[in-house]
Amino acid sequence: MASYSSRVRADIARWTQAGLIDASTAGALTRDVEANERKSLSFGSILAMMAALLFGAAILIFVAANWESIPRLARVAALFAIILAGYVGGAVLKMRDHAAIGEALWIVAAAAFGGSIALIGQMYHLSGDEASALVTWGAGTALAAVALRSNPLTVAAVGIADAWLFLRGFDYFRRTEFPHLFVVMAIVLFGISFWTRSQAARHLIILSVIFYLVLLAMEYETLQVAIPLVVVSMLLFAAAIFAAGPVDRILQLGGRLPLHALIGFLTGLALIQFQLANEASYTSGFAIASALALAGIAAAIVLGGRESRGLRWVAYAGFAFELAIIYVVMLQSMLDTAGFFLAAAVLLGILAFVIIRIEKRMKAPGVEGARA
């Protein structure tokens, strides 16, 4: 598959040949693409990153295996030496145009910091639990990301926060309260991602917030969480479609906010459907939620599917899920299931017919003008 820059260069050549732009404009566009093109990692750089990560893991395992035979002061000094060497060495290599290896050393240093928390805590019998250690590790990694303005370290900090949320959310740490602290973590890391220019971290944070809301719905009243999630997702999708430029300039998600909004919309409706599944035989709530989900999927494909392949695949997966859950819930009444599918098919068919007619009428004036 051709890269984005390759496709743009091909489009520039086609526009020039068709006379849509002149040679000077084509040259300016080509230079801008080349200036902003992301340099791909060479195979050697990838091997170097893997070697650095394996080297750091080997050092930590060696220190842990010989923990008792190493003097206490030497243990602490060795751990801090690994962290210092990773961060300083990575910075030096990055300034010498070895960015991939430098970032790999920073990840090694962050991993060494997490290992040091566990080993030093064990050595000095420090009070605290695993959750506190993860929070400390994540905070240290986030500070390093800010200081070094590192994209990978920001993603690593988000990953550590997600691990804390997952383990706390499923009672791994014998929690006594819900992990609401994750909201603060997400806000802080989202702000940091702008400083470190980490678009990947922002995508991961948004997905993590959706997972947090799922846990919140499981812990408390499902509808009180799911309904606002659906409404907010619909509003975000509309904003991302009808005010795409301003919204993306603020959030800087590369035009993928509709994809996240669709995921949030489908997640919220799935929670509602699970809540209403037991009442499907004597109430219409489940059928209404299912119809809304199918209508939302169709609207998402029509409004944003042309520009995003990922959105189309999420919509298709959501449609398959809806068919499956409708069949399972309404299996007890095949007539109701058939009737629902028939009504949904008729509504979607009418919607498709109207959209096709509207699109043809929107294109007609342009075609006539071009012929004239």
C-alpha positions as CSV (number, residue, x, y, z in Angstrom):
1,M,0.0,0.0,0.0
2,A,1.4,3.4,-1.0
3,S,2.2,5.9,1.8
4,Y,0.3,9.1,2.3
5,S,3.2,11.2,0.9
6,S,3.5,8.9,-2.2
7,R,-0.2,9.3,-2.9
8,V,0.0,13.1,-2.5
9,R,3.0,13.3,-4.9
10,A,1.0,11.2,-7.4
11,D,-2.0,13.6,-7.0
12,I,0.3,16.6,-7.5
13,A,1.6,15.1,-10.8
14,R,-1.9,14.4,-11.9
15,W,-3.2,17.9,-11.1
16,T,-0.2,19.4,-12.9
17,Q,-0.8,17.3,-16.0
18,A,-4.5,18.2,-16.0
19,G,-3.7,21.9,-15.7
20,L,-5.3,22.4,-12.3
21,I,-2.1,23.8,-10.8
22,D,0.9,25.4,-12.4
23,A,4.5,24.1,-12.1
24,S,5.5,26.5,-9.3
25,T,2.5,25.5,-7.1
26,A,3.3,21.9,-7.8
27,G,6.9,22.4,-6.7
28,A,5.8,24.2,-3.5
29,L,3.4,21.5,-2.6
30,T,6.0,18.8,-3.2
31,R,8.6,20.6,-1.1
32,D,6.0,20.9,1.7
33,V,5.2,17.2,1.6
34,E,8.9,16.3,1.7
35,A,9.6,18.7,4.6
36,N,6.7,17.2,6.7
37,E,7.1,13.6,5.7
38,R,7.7,11.3,8.6
39,K,11.0,9.4,8.2
40,S,10.4,5.7,8.2
41,L,12.5,3.5,10.5
42,S,15.2,1.4,8.8
43,F,15.5,-2.3,9.5
44,G,18.8,-1.5,11.2
45,S,17.1,1.0,13.5
46,I,14.4,-1.5,14.4
47,L,17.0,-4.1,15.3
48,A,18.9,-1.5,17.4
49,M,15.8,-0.7,19.3
50,M,15.1,-4.4,20.0
51,A,18.7,-4.9,21.0
52,A,18.5,-2.0,23.5
53,L,15.3,-3.3,25.0
54,L,16.7,-6.8,25.4
55,F,19.9,-5.4,26.9
56,G,18.0,-3.4,29.5
57,A,15.8,-6.5,30.3
58,A,19.0,-8.6,30.7
59,I,20.5,-6.1,33.1
60,L,17.4,-6.0,35.2
61,I,17.0,-9.8,35.3
62,F,20.7,-10.2,36.2
63,V,20.4,-7.7,39.0
64,A,17.3,-9.4,40.3
65,A,18.8,-12.8,40.1
66,N,21.9,-11.8,42.1
67,W,20.0,-9.4,44.4
68,E,20.9,-11.0,47.6
69,S,24.6,-11.3,46.8
70,I,25.1,-7.7,45.8
71,P,25.7,-5.1,48.6
72,R,22.8,-2.9,49.3
73,L,24.6,0.3,48.3
74,A,25.8,-1.3,45.1
75,R,22.2,-2.4,44.3
76,V,20.9,1.1,44.5
77,A,23.8,2.6,42.6
78,A,23.5,0.0,39.8
79,L,19.7,0.8,39.4
80,F,20.2,4.5,39.3
81,A,23.2,4.1,36.9
82,I,20.9,2.2,34.5
83,I,18.3,4.9,34.6
84,L,20.8,7.7,34.2
85,A,22.7,6.0,31.4
86,G,19.4,5.3,29.6
87,Y,18.1,8.9,29.7
88,V,21.4,10.7,29.1
89,G,22.6,8.2,26.5
90,G,19.3,8.4,24.7
91,A,19.5,12.2,24.7
92,V,23.0,12.2,23.3
93,L,22.1,9.7,20.6
94,K,19.0,11.6,19.6
95,M,21.0,14.9,19.3
96,R,23.4,13.0,17.0
97,D,20.5,12.0,14.7
98,H,20.0,8.5,16.1
99,A,16.4,9.2,17.2
100,A,15.2,5.6,17.1
101,I,18.0,4.2,19.3
102,G,17.7,7.2,21.6
103,E,14.0,6.7,22.1
104,A,14.6,3.0,22.8
105,L,17.1,3.9,25.5
106,W,14.6,6.2,27.1
107,I,12.1,3.3,27.2
108,V,14.8,1.1,28.8
109,A,15.4,3.8,31.4
110,A,11.6,4.1,32.1
111,A,11.4,0.3,32.5
112,A,14.4,0.4,34.8
113,F,12.7,3.0,36.9
114,G,9.6,0.8,37.3
115,G,11.8,-2.2,38.2
116,S,13.8,0.0,40.7
117,I,10.6,0.9,42.5
118,A,9.7,-2.7,43.1
119,L,13.3,-3.8,44.0
120,I,14.1,-0.9,46.3
121,G,10.7,-1.2,48.0
122,Q,11.3,-4.9,48.6
123,M,14.9,-4.2,49.9
124,Y,13.9,-1.5,52.4
125,H,10.5,-3.0,53.2
126,L,8.7,0.3,52.2
127,S,5.0,0.5,52.9
128,G,2.6,0.7,50.1
129,D,1.0,-1.6,47.5
130,E,1.3,-2.4,43.9
131,A,-1.2,0.3,42.9
132,S,0.9,3.0,44.5
133,A,4.0,1.7,42.7
134,L,2.2,1.9,39.4
135,V,1.1,5.5,40.0
136,T,4.7,6.4,41.0
137,W,6.1,4.7,37.9
138,G,3.6,6.4,35.6
139,A,4.2,9.8,37.2
140,G,8.0,9.4,36.8
141,T,7.6,8.3,33.1
142,A,5.3,11.3,32.4
143,L,7.8,13.7,33.9
144,A,10.5,12.2,31.8
145,A,8.3,12.6,28.7
146,V,7.7,16.2,29.5
147,A,11.4,16.9,30.2
148,L,12.6,15.1,27.1
149,R,9.5,16.0,25.0
150,S,9.3,12.3,24.0
151,N,6.4,10.8,22.1
152,P,7.1,7.1,23.0
153,L,7.5,8.0,26.7
154,T,4.1,9.7,26.6
155,V,2.6,6.6,25.2
156,A,4.4,4.5,27.8
157,A,2.9,6.7,30.6
158,V,-0.6,6.2,29.2
159,G,0.0,2.5,29.0
160,I,1.0,2.4,32.7
161,A,-2.1,4.4,33.6
162,D,-4.2,2.0,31.6
163,A,-2.6,-1.0,33.4
164,W,-3.4,0.7,36.8
165,L,-7.0,1.2,35.7
166,F,-7.4,-2.3,34.4
167,L,-6.0,-3.9,37.6
168,R,-7.9,-1.6,39.9
169,G,-11.1,-1.9,37.9
170,F,-11.1,-5.7,38.2
171,D,-10.2,-5.9,41.9
172,Y,-6.7,-7.1,41.4
173,F,-5.5,-4.8,44.2
174,R,-8.4,-5.5,46.6
175,R,-9.7,-2.0,46.0
176,T,-12.1,-0.3,48.5
177,E,-13.2,2.4,46.1
178,F,-13.6,3.0,42.4
179,P,-10.5,4.3,40.6
180,H,-11.8,7.8,39.9
181,L,-8.2,9.0,40.0
182,F,-7.9,7.9,36.4
183,V,-9.9,10.9,35.2
184,V,-7.2,13.2,36.6
185,M,-4.5,11.0,35.0
186,A,-6.2,11.1,31.6
187,I,-6.6,14.9,31.7
188,V,-3.0,15.5,32.7
189,L,-1.6,13.0,30.1
190,F,-3.9,14.5,27.4
191,G,-2.4,17.9,28.1
192,I,1.2,16.4,28.1
193,S,0.5,14.8,24.7
194,F,0.3,18.2,23.1
195,W,3.6,19.3,24.4
196,T,5.3,16.0,23.3
197,R,3.4,16.0,20.0
198,S,2.1,12.5,20.7
199,Q,-1.1,11.9,18.6
200,A,-0.9,8.2,19.4
201,A,-1.2,9.0,23.1
202,R,-4.3,11.1,22.6
203,H,-6.0,8.2,20.6
204,L,-5.1,5.8,23.4
205,I,-6.4,8.1,26.1
206,I,-9.7,8.5,24.4
207,L,-10.2,4.8,24.1
208,S,-9.1,4.4,27.7
209,V,-11.7,6.9,28.9
210,I,-14.3,4.8,27.1
211,F,-13.1,1.7,28.9
212,Y,-13.2,3.7,32.2
213,L,-16.9,4.6,31.5
214,V,-17.6,0.9,30.8
215,L,-16.2,0.0,34.2
216,L,-18.1,2.9,35.8
217,A,-21.4,1.6,34.2
218,M,-20.7,-1.9,35.6
219,E,-20.0,-0.4,39.0
220,Y,-23.0,2.0,39.3
221,E,-26.3,2.5,37.4
222,T,-25.7,1.5,33.8
223,L,-28.2,3.8,32.2
224,Q,-26.9,6.8,34.1
225,V,-23.5,6.3,32.5
226,A,-24.5,4.8,29.1
227,I,-27.1,7.4,28.1
228,P,-24.8,10.4,28.5
229,L,-22.0,8.5,26.7
230,V,-24.3,8.0,23.7
231,V,-25.5,11.6,23.7
232,V,-21.9,13.0,24.1
233,S,-20.6,10.7,21.4
234,M,-23.3,11.8,19.0
235,L,-22.5,15.5,19.6
236,L,-18.8,14.9,19.2
237,F,-19.4,13.0,15.9
238,A,-21.6,15.8,14.6
239,A,-18.9,18.4,15.6
240,A,-16.2,16.3,14.0
241,I,-18.2,16.0,10.7
242,F,-19.7,19.5,10.3
243,A,-16.8,21.5,11.9
244,A,-14.0,19.2,11.1
245,G,-11.3,21.9,10.6
246,P,-11.7,23.8,13.9
247,V,-12.3,20.6,15.9
248,D,-9.2,18.9,14.6
249,R,-7.0,22.0,15.1
250,I,-8.0,21.9,18.7
251,L,-7.7,18.1,19.4
252,Q,-5.1,17.3,16.8
253,L,-6.4,13.7,16.2
254,G,-5.6,13.5,12.5
255,G,-9.3,13.6,11.6
256,R,-10.1,10.4,13.6
257,L,-12.5,11.9,16.1
258,P,-15.5,10.5,14.2
259,L,-14.0,7.0,14.6
260,H,-13.7,7.5,18.4
261,A,-17.1,9.0,18.6
262,L,-18.6,6.0,16.8
263,I,-16.9,3.6,19.2
264,G,-18.3,5.5,22.2
265,F,-21.7,5.6,20.6
266,L,-21.8,1.9,20.0
267,T,-20.3,1.1,23.4
268,G,-23.0,3.2,25.2
269,L,-25.8,1.5,23.2
270,A,-24.3,-1.9,23.9
271,L,-24.4,-1.2,27.6
272,I,-28.0,-0.1,27.3
273,Q,-29.0,-3.1,25.3
274,F,-27.4,-5.5,27.9
275,Q,-29.3,-3.7,30.6
276,L,-32.6,-3.9,28.7
277,A,-32.1,-7.4,27.3
278,N,-34.1,-9.2,30.1
279,E,-37.0,-6.8,29.5
280,A,-37.1,-7.2,25.7
281,S,-40.2,-9.5,25.8
282,Y,-42.5,-7.1,27.5
283,T,-41.0,-3.6,26.9
284,S,-39.9,-1.8,23.8
285,G,-36.8,-0.3,25.2
286,F,-34.4,-2.9,23.7
287,A,-36.0,-2.6,20.3
288,I,-35.7,1.2,20.4
289,A,-32.1,1.0,21.4
290,S,-31.4,-1.5,18.6
291,A,-33.1,0.7,16.1
292,L,-31.1,3.7,17.2
293,A,-27.9,1.7,16.9
294,L,-28.7,0.6,13.4
295,A,-29.7,4.2,12.4
296,G,-26.5,5.5,14.0
297,I,-24.4,3.1,12.1
298,A,-26.0,4.0,8.8
299,A,-25.6,7.7,9.5
300,A,-22.0,7.3,10.4
301,I,-21.2,5.4,7.2
302,V,-23.0,8.1,5.1
303,L,-21.5,11.1,6.8
304,G,-18.0,9.9,7.5
305,G,-17.4,6.5,5.9
306,R,-16.1,7.9,2.6
307,E,-13.2,9.6,4.4
308,S,-12.3,6.9,6.9
309,R,-11.8,3.2,6.2
310,G,-11.3,2.6,9.9
311,L,-14.7,4.1,10.6
312,R,-16.3,1.9,8.0
313,W,-14.8,-1.2,9.6
314,V,-16.0,-0.2,13.0
315,A,-19.5,0.4,11.6
316,Y,-19.5,-3.0,9.9
317,A,-18.4,-4.7,13.1
318,G,-21.1,-2.8,15.0
319,F,-23.7,-3.8,12.5
320,A,-22.7,-7.5,12.9
321,F,-22.8,-7.2,16.7
322,E,-26.3,-5.7,16.5
323,L,-27.6,-8.5,14.3
324,A,-26.1,-11.0,16.7
325,I,-27.5,-9.5,19.9
326,I,-30.9,-8.9,18.4
327,Y,-31.1,-12.5,17.3
328,V,-29.9,-13.8,20.7
329,V,-32.2,-11.6,22.8
330,M,-35.3,-12.2,20.5
331,L,-34.7,-15.8,19.9
332,Q,-37.6,-16.7,22.1
333,S,-39.9,-15.1,19.7
334,M,-38.9,-15.7,16.1
335,L,-41.9,-13.7,14.8
336,D,-40.8,-10.6,16.8
337,T,-37.3,-11.1,15.4
338,A,-38.4,-11.4,11.8
339,G,-40.8,-8.4,12.2
340,F,-38.0,-6.3,13.7
341,F,-35.6,-7.2,10.9
342,L,-38.3,-6.5,8.3
343,A,-39.0,-3.1,9.8
344,A,-35.3,-2.2,10.0
345,A,-34.8,-3.4,6.4
346,V,-37.6,-1.2,5.1
347,L,-36.4,1.8,7.1
348,L,-32.9,1.4,5.9
349,G,-34.0,0.9,2.3
350,I,-36.1,4.1,2.4
351,L,-33.2,5.9,4.0
352,A,-30.8,4.6,1.2
353,F,-33.3,5.6,-1.5
354,V,-33.6,9.2,-0.1
355,I,-29.8,9.6,0.3
356,I,-29.2,8.4,-3.2
357,R,-31.7,10.8,-4.6
358,I,-30.3,13.7,-2.6
359,E,-26.7,12.9,-3.7
360,K,-27.8,12.8,-7.4
361,R,-29.5,16.2,-7.1
362,M,-26.5,17.7,-5.3
363,K,-24.2,16.5,-8.1
364,A,-26.5,17.5,-11.0
365,P,-25.9,21.3,-10.9
366,G,-22.2,20.8,-10.8
367,V,-22.3,18.5,-13.8
368,E,-24.6,20.8,-15.8
369,G,-22.4,23.8,-15.0
370,A,-19.3,21.9,-16.1
371,R,-21.0,21.0,-19.4
372,A,-22.1,24.6,-20.0
